[in-house]
Amino acid sequence: MSLQSSHWRIAMIQCDVALGEPEVNRTKFEEAMERAAHAAEKPDVILLPELWNTGYALTEIGRLADPEGQHNRAWLSAFARRHGIHIIGGSIAENRSGQVYNTMLVFDRNGDEVAAYSKIHLFRLMEEEKYLQPGERSATFELDGVTAGAAICYDIRFPELTRSLALRGAKLLFVAAEWPIPRLNHWRTLLTARAIENQMYVIACNRTGKSGGDEFFGHSMIIDPWGEIVAEGGEAEEVVIASIDLTLVDQVRRRIPVFDDRRPQAYD
Ligand SMILES: NC(=O)CCC(=O)C(=O)O
């Protein structure tokens, strides 16, 4: 792909995660990413799921979390540079000065880190708030001159976060998730709503497999700015791949000028 192209090929690594086994997971995800990178049509972007390094091994998370994210920063950056592919590194458990964060690391195709976003909204149903620190700042970043935003799982229930990313220029939202089975309709509806209301691409990678009491359903999705589903995974492990046309964002925003028609002064 030329750097000016308006078409991107996206690959989402929808895999199971071994609970509390960072090295096993790193090997597995790296192998799947290598296969995706060598596919007949090479992707421009690879997206991983949430907490793919440890899963929800929260009671041991202080020991398992990557110190300052150094280990994962090094190999994700090297992978991005080696293949010339943007890497949205899902999220990892990151130990920052003794506190653990659920952090998405993003590297552009030169291997430069362009964002580190720590999950702002911690999910009480999975006891995140007992073991993790919340992030304090949302994140937009540029890939080939296109602005994108970051979200992690539960974050998609907070429309004001995605709206704020869109107002800062995001044309795409990348979502890393470990979203369990009983709420598939919430997953699909919330992702579609975020895409339609913000007239942006929503690209969401969810894990598969069972862990503790939870079972995760995959269904990684790419939804276009008109709310149409471009790609959706099944419930098993797979790499979900599809192409997107970035010009669609401006087309939809011209057709229904939601951002021009907002009247925030009247909302309170
Ligand atoms: N890992 C998560 O944040 C899960 C969020 C979730 O399942 C939800 O229903 O929200």
The ligand as a MOL file (V3000), in Angstrom:
LIG
                    3D

  0  0  0     0  0            999 V3000
M  V30 BEGIN CTAB
M  V30 COUNTS 10 9 0 0 0
M  V30 BEGIN ATOM
M  V30 1 N -13.2270 -6.5390 29.7440 0
M  V30 2 C -14.2720 -5.7300 29.7770 0
M  V30 3 O -14.1530 -4.5240 29.9310 0
M  V30 4 C -15.6000 -6.3790 29.5850 0
M  V30 5 C -16.7250 -5.3880 29.3690 0
M  V30 6 C -18.0430 -6.0840 29.2840 0
M  V30 7 O -18.1290 -7.2950 29.2080 0
M  V30 8 C -19.2540 -5.2470 29.2630 0
M  V30 9 O -20.3480 -5.8540 29.2210 0
M  V30 10 O -19.1600 -4.0110 29.2970 0
M  V30 END ATOM
M  V30 BEGIN BOND
M  V30 1 1 1 2
M  V30 2 2 2 3
M  V30 3 1 2 4
M  V30 4 1 4 5
M  V30 5 1 5 6
M  V30 6 2 6 7
M  V30 7 1 6 8
M  V30 8 2 8 9
M  V30 9 1 8 10
M  V30 END BOND
M  V30 END CTAB
M  END
